[in-house]
């Protein structure tokens, strides 16, 4: 009877210990989640006005950077924060006062870059096609990235050709570095094999060319001083003249 009683009490004692441990770990998890929520609520008001932010923005204001890093990882897993690339983030849509514009994201994905090529030509309605990929110019390494906000492509150009862009307003509160229409066209022709041919230039089906400043275009070509663009300039000027003449005649 004695041994039977012990065999009966043993499982009960183990269950009590297990229950106690569960309560202990639940309490720890609850405390951690509470701290996580409190930290997020404290940090997020400072981030809601930033379309994107780097992890260093959080670590700089944290008492424990290692803990902040772990919390950032948990926020990504919880869907509160979206990772755009390593070290670059944006708040989830439900926590943002305004969604980040893809051009702004592109500027931050690769620093020292500006929007150009087909993206800018489409932005100014200089070509009829809608462009799905946000294309940029950089003096760094070329590459492509994809995240929740789209596809991003970067093409390399020499440092002496890295000019002809402006800081333009793209939403009510957001600004991005974008090529001028003239420079976007020249970037595209320069980086495209055979881009200086009349056939290629006409195949672009350029439109709304009253936006192009032919003097600025010629000035860019002179500054770049590349034979390819010098060969392309007469064809560009001819296409511009034809469209403007046709527009006036109507």
Residue, then its C-alpha position, 0 to 999 in steps of 0.5 A: x500500500x505504501x509503494x502504491x501510495x507513492x506511485x500515486x502521489x509522484x505524478x501529482x507532484x510532477x504535475x504541480x512542478x510542471x504547472x509551476x514552471x509553465x506559469x513561470x515561463x508564461x510570466x517571463x513571456x508576458x513580461x517580455x511581450x509587454x516590454x516589446x510592446x512598450x518599446x515599440x509604442x515608444x519608438x514608433x511615434x518617432x518613426x511614423x514620419x520617416x518613410x524608411x529608417x535604418x536599424x541604427x536609428x533604433x540602436x542609437x536611442x536604446x539603453x541596450x543595443x543588443x536587446x533593441x536588435x532582438x526586438x527589431x527582429x521580433x517586430x519584423x516577425x510580428x509584421x509590425x516592421x518590414x525589412x527592405x534590405x539588410x539594415x533598412x526598414x519601414x513600418x508596416x502600413x497600419x503604423x505609417x502615416x504615409x506609405x513610403x514611395x518606391x522612388x524614396x525606397x530606391x534612393x535608400x536601398x542604394x545610397x548615392x543613386x538617382x532614379x533614371x532611365x525608363x522609370x523617369x521617362x515613364x514618370x514624365x509620360x515621355x514614353x507610352x509604356x508603364x514601367x514596373x521596375x524602378x531603375x536607378x543609376x549608381x556609381x557603385x555596383x549594379x544589382x537588383x532587389x525585390x521587396x514588398x514595395x516592388x522591383x529595384x534595378x541599379x546600373x553602374x555609371x562612371x563618376x564623371x557622368x553622375x550628374x543631371x538629377x534633381x531632388x523632386x517632390x514625389x508625394x505631399x511629404x516625400x522627396x527623391x533624387x530623380x534624373x531630369x528628363x534630358x539626362x534620363x534619356x541620355x542615360x538610357x541611350x548610353x547604357x543600351x547597346x546600339x542605343x545611339x541608332x536612329x532605329x532604337x531612338x524611334x522605337x522608344x516612341x517618345x512623346x510629349x517632347x515639349x518637356x525636353x529642353x534641347x539646349x540642356x540636352x546638347x549641354x549634357x552631351x557636350x559635358x559627357x563628351x562621349x562619341x555615342x551620345x554625340x552620334x545620337x543627338x541629331x536623331x533625338x533632335x530630329x524626333x523632337x522637331x518632328x513631334x513639335x512641328x506636327x503638334x503645331x500644325x494640328 
